[in-house]
């Protein structure tokens, strides 16, 4: 989905994202506690509020991941590593 979004959208494009918001905390290298918010996107689309877009069906991959599945199922695909 990320590759399709990168190829389809331009910087500054308004998008609509459907998914789950997750919050997690960690300590950075200096020992400061930080909190990040991440979206596990289920669907991404362009907003039609100020623009028009056309849809082109993506080519099917050899081993598609079933809808709703994630590569890492023990924690919803999120890691405990800092986001940088």
C-alpha positions as CSV (number, residue, x, y, z in Angstrom):
1,X,0.0,0.0,0.0
2,X,2.9,2.4,0.8
3,X,4.4,1.9,-2.6
4,X,1.1,2.6,-4.4
5,X,0.6,5.7,-2.3
6,X,4.1,6.9,-3.0
7,X,3.6,6.4,-6.8
8,X,0.0,7.8,-6.8
9,X,0.2,10.9,-4.5
10,X,2.3,14.0,-4.6
11,X,3.8,16.0,-1.7
12,X,1.0,18.2,-0.3
13,X,-1.8,16.1,-1.6
14,X,-4.8,15.8,0.7
15,X,-5.5,12.2,1.6
16,X,-8.0,10.2,3.6
17,X,-6.6,7.4,5.7
18,X,-8.7,4.8,7.5
19,X,-7.1,2.7,10.1
20,X,-6.2,2.4,13.8
21,X,-4.3,5.0,15.8
22,X,-1.8,3.6,18.3
23,X,0.2,5.3,21.0
24,X,3.5,4.1,22.4
25,X,6.2,5.4,24.6
26,X,10.0,4.9,24.6
27,X,13.2,6.4,26.0
28,X,15.5,8.0,23.5
29,X,19.3,7.7,23.6
30,X,19.5,10.6,26.1
31,X,17.1,8.9,28.5
32,X,14.2,11.3,27.7
33,X,10.8,9.6,27.7
34,X,9.0,10.2,24.4
35,X,5.5,9.3,23.1
36,X,4.6,8.7,19.5
37,X,1.3,8.2,17.7
38,X,1.2,5.9,14.7
39,X,-1.5,5.0,12.2
40,X,-1.8,1.4,11.0
41,X,-3.5,2.2,7.7
42,X,-6.1,-0.1,6.4
43,X,-7.0,2.1,3.4
44,X,-5.6,5.3,1.8
45,X,-7.3,7.5,-0.8
46,X,-7.1,11.0,-2.3
47,X,-9.5,13.6,-1.0
48,X,-11.8,15.0,-3.5
49,X,-12.5,18.2,-1.6
50,X,-10.2,20.4,-3.7
51,X,-9.0,18.1,-6.4
52,X,-10.0,15.4,-8.9
53,X,-8.3,12.0,-9.2
54,X,-8.6,8.9,-11.3
55,X,-8.3,5.3,-10.2
56,X,-6.0,2.8,-11.8
57,X,-6.2,-0.7,-10.5
58,X,-2.8,-1.9,-9.1
59,X,-1.2,-5.0,-10.6
60,X,-1.6,-8.1,-8.4
61,X,1.5,-9.4,-6.7
62,X,2.6,-13.1,-6.6
63,X,1.9,-13.5,-2.9
64,X,-0.6,-11.0,-1.8
65,X,-1.2,-10.6,1.9
66,X,-4.9,-11.4,2.8
67,X,-7.0,-8.4,3.8
68,X,-6.5,-7.5,7.5
69,X,-3.3,-9.6,7.8
70,X,-0.1,-8.0,9.0
71,X,3.5,-9.3,8.6
72,X,4.0,-9.2,12.4
73,X,0.9,-10.4,14.2
74,X,2.2,-10.5,17.7
75,X,2.0,-6.7,18.2
76,X,-0.1,-5.5,15.2
77,X,3.0,-4.8,13.0
78,X,4.4,-2.2,15.3
79,X,7.9,-2.4,16.8
80,X,9.2,-1.1,20.2
81,X,12.1,0.7,18.4
82,X,12.3,4.5,18.3
83,X,10.8,5.9,15.1
84,X,14.1,7.1,13.7
